[in-house]
Structure formats: structure tokens, C-alpha cells
Amino acid sequence: MTAEAQPGWGAPPDGAQARRGWGARPGEAADALGALEWPAERLGDALEALALQGGLRPRAVAAPIPTAGHLRSADALGAWIDQAAGYLGVEAEPIAARYDEVGDALLRVAPALVWLRGGEAQRFLAVVGRSGQALSVLRADRSTARVPVEAILRRVARPLEAQVLPEVDRVLERAGVRPRRRARARQALLRERLGPVVLDGIWSLRPPPGASFGRQLAAARIPRRLLGLLAAHASAYTLWILVWTTVGRSILDDHLDEGWLYAGALLLATVVPLRQLMAWLSGVVAIDASALIKQRLLAGALALDAEEVRSEGAGRFLGRVIESEAIEALAMGGGVGAVASAFELAAAAVVLAQGAAGALHALLLVAWAALVVALCARFYRRRARWTAARLAMTHDLIERLVGHRTRLAQERSGRWHHGEDEALSQYLARSLELDRSQIEIGALMPRGWLIAGIAGLLPPFLAGSGSTAAYAVALGGVLLASRALQGLSAGLSSLASAAIAWEQVSTLFMAAARGGAPPPPLPPDAGRTPPGAQEGAGSAGDAERRAPAPVLEAHELSFRHKGRPRPAVVDASLRIAAGDRILLEGPSGGGKSTLSALLSGLRAPDAGLLLLNGLDRHMLGPAAWRRRVAAAPQFHENYVLGGTFAYNLLMGRRWPPRPDDLAEAEEVCRELGLGELLGRMPAGLEQVVGETGWQLSHGERSRLYIARALLQGAEVVVLDESFAALDPETLEQALRCVLRRARTLVVIAHP
């Protein structure tokens, strides 16, 4: 039984009823949500039911069950929800919003799980969708209830509001606000006091980036909107034809009937809202599809193997980024435009068949459309050659910029611009070819059809056959076909450009689907070092009788880089226990960095067994593995990203950061000897340090990488040549910090 059939639920009340009901006082109306709340022990069932009702097609597996440890803190709960959603085959995106924006966020994020803080037991809401200013909430029996968003907002914010509500009520009492206005005044004061405060505890469910793109499109409701868009196009052009038929026939028959004129005016007025609907649907489809494409391309870029990234130059990656912009702009606009123009062509052919020249006129239109398609095919070939020349120039330019200082110091000045003139000449020739094709399909063919279409009326005109009305219908068909051919040319050229761009970005698009099935969620204490295993815990006799459990175990690991005849790691075995401090030394090229990449999960071994807390990489999952083993790669493989110093420090933790995160980051920086740097920066941790960290010295960047690894709170920290750029005094200070903060440490260095 749905909520609409029950008393007490339904559309949001208004007026005085709203003030007495949902919005009377924070917490009063929110208590009515009790029947819709899911208990913590059924949180896995709530996730599964929400994914099913939201059309996300979760895996047919047993719903995970949280333990008491998962509910001890917000971080543990968030980590469990993330893993449980992955186990079900969906993705849970945490949503954080300001107090005065939570209501709007709740209306946008469905299907979503909402954490109801406060009270002795943890409770949750499963929001399936929205209807106006109300949300559809899922009950434990899988039925739904329609609840005003204001009621859910009050319940979510109740613990926060309780901290300032007594003071607000005292202000209202002293001000003498009348009771019937007190509810609105209270909410205004709460928004003023709590507006900037960020609330979390909302997880929006969606298909993972690696899911099939059709599934992602279906979850975003794009197919049904496309069908609605095509239906709107068909209706609009059908109405246009009816308007021509009603008004034009009455005029040509020299019989202006008032009823036919009114009918034509009504039909014309109906076209206006259809046009508005077409514009809205086109925008929504383009924006949603573009967001999905960007999300998948980003996921694919992050899923690329390290060797794939190493083999590509920076210029080629920039070319892919440029072409990805073309994909979203050209594919959506061109696809919709081409389909709409094809419908218009079909309608124009029908109209021409009813005109003075009959079926021969329609066949002429078909032949002309085939010529347009052939010219678009030539445009595709020329565009492909032009794109290849442009991307080659981009790649060469970026490589020259990256190596500018080296070339300036070591290359003869006469060779600085070697090959540039030839590349520019080739690019100019390709551009001229492309411009000719664009003029042919964009201007000549639509306008040439007007001449050919009118010429098609000459045979019946010279023969003296056909009525005035038939000639008028034929002229209308010619004009409609001209507009359709113009849209078809633009749409096909856009699709051709998108197909060429796809050749560049398809690798990233497909890479998002890599990886095996996510593992079942683990308890928060899984993989944590038991207290008795910490260094110094227990008696010496206990330590002798019982060795600490291993954190990392490797058995006969082997790995060979692609394209190299000899493996970098051969039959490597090791055992790392909790609290160990390991120094790994060896000559250059001996496989130290490759072994660190294997231990940290950046590469998968070709052979052998690697276990973290008794689980291999497939069972634990790549993301969970990297959360437990943090690595600072070598200097040339580590980067300072464009953003603030705090962002670069905390990028492995939650974002946006909380005050305690920033405080810990500053403390670690000062322990590493970066206090002087923080003092020099006007904005402190919020200082923008420049792309690639050009404002930082070599040693400062090295310590930034160390701090980034330490702040992730991982069980094992792997530092690869992280101390090489430090002077002895700074090295000693940094090493003390690392030994104090890293639970288990592996340091790779030269002898």
C-alpha cells in the first residue's frame, strides 16, 4: 500500500497547516518519519532495495550486513557504505552540502541513502526519487511514501539545530514574536546561524563508471528523454504540415473560411510549447550525456596502467583531452540533429510526392540526399587527415615546451625549429581541403537543392499539368527539404568529427571497464594491527613465543615490463609484519621501484602470490589495497597538482577537509621541517603552489610527497627514494617524523 492512500501523508501542506505540521518546530514533524526509517542492522537491505527501485540493476548477491564497528564513526560508516555499494555493483557518492543548501541537494541526488543522526540507534532513509517538492521514500516492505522535502530536512538537521535552538527560542521570546509567525522567524534565524555549516551523511547511488554505458544512460533516463525529443520533433513538424494544409488550401482555393483560419492559428499556437519542450529536452540530454562521458573518460584515465601512461607523451594526452571536448559537443548535437533532419527529409519527400511533379520529385530529393552523404564521407576522410596533422603538431609542441631548458642548454640553435615549416605546410594543405568540404556540405548542397528542386517542377509546368494547389504544395516541400538538408549536412559533419575524436579517446573510454568484481565489504578492523602486535606491547616472553601476524606477504613474485626481454622482478619473496621498519637497497635498474609498485598495488604481478592481511589484490580490490598501502613514488613519477598546498597534502583523504584534517596536515608539515615554508606562504595551507609545484624547491616537494603518504593513515607506507634530495640535517628531521608516524615502513634507497 503506497503512502498516497494513507492518512497523514501526501502533498506538502500549505498555509497555516504547514506551520502547524511540517514546519512548526524542528523535530516535531520529523518524528513522523519513524515508520520510514531503516535500522542500522538492515542497512545492506536498504542499499539493495534502493538500487533495485532506482533502476540501477544491482548484482544478485546477498545483502551485506554491517557490524557494530562500522557505526562507531562517520568515516567507518562511509567506508563500509562505499564497499557495500561496490559489492552490489553500484557506486555510492558521498554528498556534502551547506545547511541552507541541503534541501536542494536532497531534491537532486535520488536515489540516495540519508543518515539520520541523533538518538540511541542509527537510522537511515532510502530516497528513491522526487515529485515536485516532495521525495519518494522507500519503506522496509518496499512500498513508497511521498514525504515533503522540508520534513526530511528538519530530521537531518535536527542534531545540528538542537545546539542553537534554545538560544534562538530565547531571542524570539525576548523579541515578542507572535506565535503564528514564530515558525518562520525561527527558520530564518536558523538559516542565518547555521547557513555556512556543512552537513554530510548523504550517499547518492549510481552505476559505477566502469559499468556498461547503456546502463549508465538508462540510469540517467536519457533514452526515454531521447524518445520524448523525437516524439516532440515528429509532432511539431506534423503540425507544421497541417498548418500549411489548412491555411494554404483555403487561400489557394480563394475561399477564406474563418473556421479554417482559426484551426490553423490553434495548430500554430500548439507548435510553440512543442518547440520549448524540444529545446529543454535537447539541453537536458546534452548536459546529462556529456557529464556521463566526462565521468567515464576520467575513470578510464585513472584506470590506465602505469606502462601505458609512460609510453604516451604529454602532447598525445593533451590531444586526447581536446578530442574529448569534441566528443561531448559534436556527438550529442550532431546525433540529435541528424535524426531530426532525417525525419524532416522523410516528411519533405511525402509532401513532394503530393505535389505537381509527384514521385519523380521525391526521387530527386532522395538522390540529392545520397549526394550529401557521399560528400560527408569525403569530409570524414579529409577531417581525419587534418586531425592527424594537428595532433602531431600538438604533440611536438608540448614535447618541445617540456624539454625547453634541456634543448636551450644542449641543442644547437640552428636545430631549434627543425621540421616546423614542413609540418605547418602540411597542416595548411589539410586545412584548405577541409574548408572546401565544409563549404560543399554546409552551403552549396542546401542552396543547390533550391535550384534543383525548382528545376524539378519544369516538366509538369511545360506540359501544362497540375493545379495551382499542387504547385504550392511542391514549393512548400522544396523549402522544407532545403531546411532538412541543411540540418542533415550539419548533423553528419558533426558525427564525422565525433567519430574521428572517438578514435583518440576510445582507449580511455574502454579502460574504465577494467578490473574485476569488487569484494564484499570488510569490517573496519580487518587489516588493522591488533594492539598486542604493536612494537613494545606485551612482555618480551610473549613476543618471543608469538611473532606478530604479517601485514604483507609476497611469495615468488615476478614482473616484466612490456617490450623488455628481461623481467624486472624474479621470484621475490618477503614477509612484512606490523611495526617493521625495512630498508631496501640495491643498484639502479635492480627492480626496487618495480617491487614497491607491486607492494603498493600500482602494478599487478605476472606470477606469484601477494597478500595483504591474508587477502590477495583480487579479493581486496585495487582501491581498498591502495587505502591500506600508501606509497610515495620516485620524484619523476610523483606530481604536485594544480591547487592549494592543502589539496596536495590531503588528496588521499576525504575532501573537503575538516578542521582536524587541516590541523593534522600542518602538524606533519612542521615535523618534516616545512614550517618555514608555511610561514613564507601568505595563505598558509590554502596557498596555491602552482602547476607541477614550480614555486617549491626540490626538497620541499619531496617532503610534500612524504607528508601526503603519511596523512593517508595507511597500515604500510612505502617511500621510494624520498630522502635523496634532502640535506643531512633535514633528512634526520624528516626520518624522525616518518618513524614516529608510519605504523609499518618500507624505505627504498641507493646503497
N, C-alpha and C positions, 0 to 999 in steps of 0.2 A: 504494500500500500504506500503510495507516494505521499509526500508532505502536503501537496495541494488539497488532498482530501481530508486532512486532519485539521481540527480547530487549533488556532494559535499560531499557525504557520501560513505563509503565503506572501503576497506582495508587501513590501515595506509600508507600514502605516504612515500616515502623514498628519500634519496639523497637531492638535492637542493630544491625539492618541499617540503620536510619535514621541512627544515629550514625556508622556506618562509611561510609554512602553520601552522601546529600544533605547532611546537616548535620555531617559530620565536621570540616571546616575550611573557612572561607570561601575559595572559589576552586577547591577540588578537584572537587566535584560540578558546579560551574558550568561547568567545562571541557567537560562532556558536551553542552552546548548548542551547540557549534560547528557541528554538522550542521544546526541550525535557523536559524542566523544569516543575515541578508541583508546582502550587502556594500553599501557606500555608493553605488556606481555603479548599483545596482538598487533604490535607494530609491523611485523613482517606480513601478516594477513592484510593490514591496511595498505601497505605498499603494493601487494599483488592485486588486490581488488581495485585500487586506484589506477594501476596500469591497464587492467582489463577494461574498466569503464571508460578510460580516456583513449581507448583505441591504440595503445602502444604495443600490443601483442607481446606480452612478456613470455619468457620461457615456461614450459610446463614442468616446473620443478616445485619441490616442497618449499613453502614459505619459510624464510629464516626466522629464528626466534632470538630476540635479544636477551642478554643476561643482565644481572644487576650491575655488573661492571660497566656496561655500555651506557648506563644512565647516571654515572657518577658526575660527569661534567659535560658541558656543551661540546667540547672538542671530541670526546669519546663517542658521544651520540652522533655527531656529524660524520665521523669516520665510519661508524657502523652503517649508517644510512647509505653512505656512498658505496660501501662494499656490498650491502644487501641489494641495492638497486642494480649494481653491476651483475650480481649473481642472477637476478631476474631478467637481465638483458635490457635494462633501461639505464638512463643516466639521471642522477639527482643533482640538480644545480642549486647550491645554496643562494638564497636571496636575502640581501640586507637592504633596508630602506629606512629613511628618517621617519620619525614618529608622524609627521604631518604628511608623509607620502605612502604610508603603509596601506591605506585604503585603496589607492590607485594601483599599488603593486599587487594586492590580492585579486583585483579585477583582471590583471593581465597574465598571471603566472599559471593558471589552471591548465592541466591537472597538477595539484600541489598538495604537499603534506604540511600541516601547520602545527607547530608545537605550542601547546597551551601551558605556559609556565604557571607556577604557584600551586599551592595545595600540597597535600601529603604525597599523592601519587601523580606520576607524569601522565598527561593525557594529550591526545592528538586529534586533529580534524583532517578528513580526507576531502578536499575540494575538487570536484570533477569539472565544473565549468561555470559559466556566468550567464545570467539572463537579466539584461538591463543593469540595475544597481544591486542585484541580488546574486548570491552564489549558490550553486547546486552542491550540497554536501552529502557525502555517502555515509549511510548508516552501516552498522555491523552486519545487518541482514541483507546488505547490498541494495537496499532501496535508497532513494534520494529525498532530500528535503531542500526546499528553497528558503534560504536564510538571507536577510538583508546584510550587506557587507558591513554596515555600521555595527551590528551586533557582534560579528566576528572580530572586528577591530577593537571593540571595547574589551572583549575577553582576552585578546592577545596582549593588549597594552595594560591590563589590569594590574599586574605586579609593579610595573613602572609607575603608573598613575597613583598607586597606593602610597608611594613615597612622598608625593607632594600634595595629595588630595586634602589632608587635614588643613594644611596651610591655605590652600585655595578656598576651602569652605569658610575658614575664619575671615578671609578677606571679603568674601561675599556677604557674610553675616554683618561685618562691621560697615560695609557699604550700603546695607539695607536694600539689596536687590530683591525685588518681589519674587515670590515662589514660582510663578508661571514663567518668569524669564530666567530663573536661576540655572536651568539646564543648559541653555545656550551660552550664558555667561561663563559657566563652569568649563564648557568645552573650549571657549575662546581663550580662557586663561591657561588651560592645559596645553593648548597648541602653542601658546606664547612661551611657556616654560619648558616644554619638552620637545618643541619642534626640531631642534638640531640633533637630538639623541637618536642614534642608530639602533634599530631593532632587527634582530635576526631570528632564526628559528623557523624559516620557511624554506621548503625544498621543492623546486619545480621539476616535474618529471618530463622527460622527453626521450626519444630514441637516441642511442649513443652516436657519435659522429661516424663510427665505422659501420653502422647499420646500412642496409640497402637504401639507396637514395629514394626508391619508390616508397619505402616505409616512412622515410622522413617527410616526403611530400604529403603522404596520406595523413600523418600526424599533424601537419601544419594546415590541413584542409585545403591544400592547393588544387587537387583535381576537381573537387566539387565547385570551387570558385572559377576554375577554367571553364567548366561546363556552363556555369551561370553566365560567364562572359560571352561564350559563343552563342548561348541562347539569346542574350541581350542583343548581340550583333544581328542575329537572324531576325529577331523581332523588329529591330529598328529599320532594317532595310526592306523587310516585308511591308512595314507601314509606309515607308517612302514610296514604294511602288503603288500601294493602294491610294496614297495621296495623289500621285500623278494620274492614276486611272480615274479617280472620281472627279477631280477638278479639271484635268486636261480634257477628258472626254466631253464634259459638259461645255467647255469653251469651244472645242473644235466642232462640236455639233451645233454651235450657235444657239445653244439653249441653256442659259444660265439659270439653273434651278437652285432656289435658295436652300433647299434641303441638302443637295449635294455639296454646296459650299460649306454649310455647317458641318457636314460629315468630314469633309477634307480638313477643316480647321481643327476639329476634335482629334482626328488622326495625327495631324501635325503637332498638336499640343502633347499627345502621348509620346511622341518621339523624344521630347525634351527630357523627361525623367529617365528614359531609357539611355540617353546619351550620358546623363550624370552617373547612372549605375555602371555603364561601361567604363567611364573614366575612373570611378572608385575601385572597381574590381581590377582593372589593369594595374593601378597603383599598388593595391594590396598584394596581388600576385607577384608583381615585380620585386617589391620590397622583401616579402617573405622568402621567395625563392633565392634572391640574392644573398640574404642572410644565411640560408642553408648552405649555399655554395661556398661562401667565405668560411663558414664554420668547418665545413668538410675539408677545404683546402688547407686551413690552418692545422687541423688534426692530422692531415696527411703529411704536412711538412714536419710536424713533431714526431711522426712515426717513421720517418726515413732512417735507414741505417746510417751509422757514422761514416762508413766507407762510401756510401752513395753521396753523402754531402761533401766528403773530402774530394771526390773525383770531379765535382762540379765547381766551376769558377763563380765568383761573386757576380760577374756580369750575366751569366746564364740564369742565376736565381733572380736577379733583378728583371730580366726579360720575362720570366715566368710570372712574376708579380704584376708586371704591366699587362701581360696577356690575360691574367685572371680578372683584371678590371674589365677587359673586353668581353669576357665570358658572360658576366652578370648583366652588362648593359646590352650587349648585342643579342644574346640567345633569347632572353625573355621578350624584349621589344620586337625583335625580328620574327620570333616564332609566332607570337600572337598576331602580329601584323600580316604575316604570310597566310595564316589560316583565315583571318578575316577577309583578306583580299581574294583568296580562292573562293570563298563563299560569294563575294560580290561579283567575281567573274562568272560564276555559275548563274547568278541571278541576271547578269547582263546578257549572257547567252540566251536565256529563256526569253528575255524581253526582245532581243534582236530577232529571234525566231518568230515572234508575233508581229514583226514589222513588215515593211514593204518588200524587203529583199528575202525574207523568210529564212530557211535553214542555211542557205549559202552564206548569209551574213554571219550567222553563228559559227559556221565552219571557218570563216575568215578570222574571227576572233580567236578560235582555238589555235589556228596556225600562227597567229601573231604572238599568242602566249607561249607557244613552243619555242618561237624565236627568242623571246625574252629569257626563257630558261636556258637556252643554249648560250646566250651572251653572258648569263650569270655564271655558267660553268667556266667560260673563259676568264671571267673576272676572278673566280676562285683560284685558277692556276696562276694568274698574274699577282694576285694578292699573296699567295703562298711564297712566290719568289721575292716579292717586296719585303715580306715579314722576315724571311731568312736573312736578307741583306741587312735589314735594320737591326735584328738581334745580334748578328755578327759584329756590327759596328758598336752596339751597346756593350757587348762582352769585351771587346778590345779596349774600349774607352775606360771601363771600370778597372780592368786589369792594369792599364797604364796609370790610372789615378792611385790605385792601391800601392803600386810599386814606384811611385813618383820619386821618392827620395833615393831609392837604390839606383834608378836609372840616371838621376841627376848626378850622382856621385861617381858612377862606374861606367856609364854608357857614353859613347862619343856623341856629341851634339848633332852631328850630321845624320844620325840614325834615329833621332827622337821622333820624327814624323814619317818614318819609312812606312810605305804602304797606305797612308791615309788618302792620298789623291786617287789611287786606284779604287779604293773602297767607296769614296764619295762619288766617283764617276759611275760606278756600277749601281749605286743606290739611286742616283739621279735618273739613270735609264729605266730602272724598275719603277720609279715614281711616275715617269711620263706614261709608261704603259698602263699603269693602274689608273691614272687620271683619265685616259681615253676610255677605258672600260666603264668607269663611273659615269662619264658623260653619256655614253651609249645607253646604259641601262637606266640611268636616272633622269635623263632629259629627252634624248632622241626617241626612244621607244614609246613612252606615253604620248608625246606630242605627234610622233609619226602615225600613231594609231588614229588620231583625229582625221588625218588626211586619208588614210587607208579606209577608215570606216565610212567617211562621206563618199569616197570613190566607190565603195560597195553598193551605194544607192543609185549609181548611174544606170546600170542595166534596166531596172524596172522603171526609172524615170524616163529613159529614152524610149522604152517600149510603151509608155503611157499607161502602165498598170499601177494599181494601188491607190488607196484613198488617202485623203489628207490626214486622217487619223493614223493610218498605218505609217506614213512618213514621220509623223510626230513621235510615234512610239519608237521607230527606228533611231531617230535622232536622240531621244532620251536614252536608249540603250547604248549608243555610241559614247555619250557623255559619261554614263555610269561605268562603262568598260574602261574609259580613259582614266578615271579615278582609281578603279580597281587595279589597272596595270601599273599605275604609279606606286600604289601600296605594295603590290607584288614585287616590283623591282627593288624597292627599299627593303622589304622583308627578306627576300632571297639574298641580297647582298649582305645584310646583317648576319643571316645564318651562315653564309660562306665565311665571313670574317670570324664568327664564333667557332666554326669547325676548325679553322686554322689555329685559333687560340687554344682549342681543346688539345691539339697535338702537343702543345707545350705544357699544359697543366694537368693532363690526364694522369701523369705519373704521381703527382701529389694527390689527385682525387682518388685514385685506386689505393694509394698507400694507407689511407685512413681505415681501410677494412682489414689491415694486418692484425695479427695477434690472435691468440686462442680465446676460448671461453673464459670469462672471469671466474675466479674461485669463489666458494662460499665465504661469507664474512667470517672473520676470526674474532675471538674475544679480544678486548683491548689489551689484556695482559699476555696474549700469545706473542712469543718472541721477546718479551721483556726479561731481563736478567733477574732471577729470583734474589731476594735480599741476601740469602746465605752465600750466594756466589760472588758478591762484591768483594773487592780487594780489602782484606783486613777484617771481614765479617767472620764470626765464629772463632773457634780456637784453632791453634796450629795443628793439633791432633786431628780435628775434623777435616782440615784442609788436606792433610796427608792421606786420610782414609778415603776421601771422596773428592775427586777432581771436578771442577766446575763444568757444567754442561757446555758443549761447543756452540758458539753462535754461528760461525761459518765453517763449513767443511767442503773441501774440494778433493775429488778422487780422480786422478789421471785425466786432468783437463788438457785438451788440445784445441788449438785455434790457428787457422791460416788465413791471412788476408787475401782478398780476391786479387787474382792476377800475379800472385807471388808464388814461386815454386816451393819455397821452404816455409814450414809453419813457424809462427812466432812463439807459440807456447806448445810444449810437447810433454804429455804425461805429468803435469804438475799436480801435486797433492799437498794439502796443508790442512791444519786444524787451528782455528782461532777461537779461544774461549773468552767468555765475558771478562772484561777488565784487562785483557792482554794489551801490551804495547810492543808492536812489531816493527822493526826496521828492515826494509827490503832493499838491498844494494845490488848493483850489477853494472856492467858496461853498457854504453849506448847501443841500442839495437838488440839488447838481450831479451826483450819481451816484458819488461817491468810494467810499462804503461798499458800494454795489452792485457796483462794479468789484472791490473787494477780496474780496467774497463769491464772485465769479466766478473770480478767480485762485486762491482757496483751495479751490475745489471745493464750497463750501456751496450754490451755485446753478449750474444749467446754463444756458448762453446760449441765447437763442431763435434766434440766427443768428450766423454767423461761425465761426472756427476758433481753438481754444485748444489749444496743445501744451505738454507738459512733457517735456523731453528727447526731443522728436520724436514723442511718443505723445499721442493725444488722451485725453479722460476716459473714453470708452467702452472703448478698448483697455487703458488702465492700470487702470481700476476706481476707483470712488469712494474706497474705503478706502486703496488704495495711493497715490492722489493726495494725500489728506489727510495721509498719513505723510510725504510729501515737501515739502508746503507747509503750514506751521503758521501759524495766524492768531490774533491776539488781537482779537476784535470790539470794537465800542464798549461803553462802560461799561454801558449799559442792556440790551445783548444778551449780556453775559458774567456769569457767576454763580460764587459760592462755594457749593459743595455741602456738605451736612451731613457732617461727618467731620473728620479731622485736617488740620492745615496741610500735612503731608507728602502726604496723599492728594490734596489740591487742587493741589499743585505737580506731582506725578508721575502724574497721571491719564492723561497721554498716553504713558506708558512702561509697562514691564512692572510687574506687581503680583502678589504682594508685592514690595517693593523689596529690593535687596541693599544691603549697607553702602556700596558705592561710589556707588550711586544717591543715598542719603541724604547722603553727603558732598558730592557734586556739587551737590545741591539747596541745601544750606546755604551752599556757596561762592557760588553765583549770588545767593542772597538777600543775603548780606553785600556783594557787589559792587553790588547795587541799592540799598544803604542800608537794608536791613531787619534789620541786626544788632541794633539797639536793640530792635526788636520781638521778635526771638528771645530776647533777654536778659530781656525782661519776662514771657514766657510760661513758666510753671513747667515744662511738659513739653517745651519747645522745639518741634521739628518735629512731635512727637506730640501737641501741644496741639489739642484740639477747638475750632474757631474759631466755631462756631455756624452755624445755618441762615442762608443768604444772607450770611454773614460779618459779622453785626451787631457783632461785637467788634472789627472792623477799621475804620480810618478810610478815607475815600475814596482818599487817596493810597496807603495800604498795599494796598488791594485792586487798584488799578491796577498796582502793581509786582508783585503776585502774578500777575496775568494776563500780564505781560511775562515773568516767570520761567517760568511754565507753558509759554509758547510756545518760549522758548529751550531748555528742558530736553528738548524732543521731538527735538532733534538733526536737524531738517529741513533740506533744502537751501535753502529760501526761507522767510523769516519776514516776515509781513505784520502790521504794527501799525497799528490804526485808532484814531486819537485817544487813544493810550495814554499820552501825556505831558501831556494837557491839565490834569490835576488836580495836577500837581507844581509845587512852587516852583522858582525858577531854579537854586538850588544842588543840590537833589535831582535835577532834570531833567538837569543836566550830568553828575552821577554815574551816573544810570541810562543816559544816552545812551552814555557811555564803555563801559559793560558790554555794551550791545546791539551797538555797533560792533565790539567785540572778539570777541564770541561768535557772532554771526549770520554765516553764510557769504555769504548774499545777502539783502539787506534792502530792504523797501518800507515806507516810513512815510507814513501819510496824516494830514494836519493841515490846520487852517484857516490862511489867509494871516496 
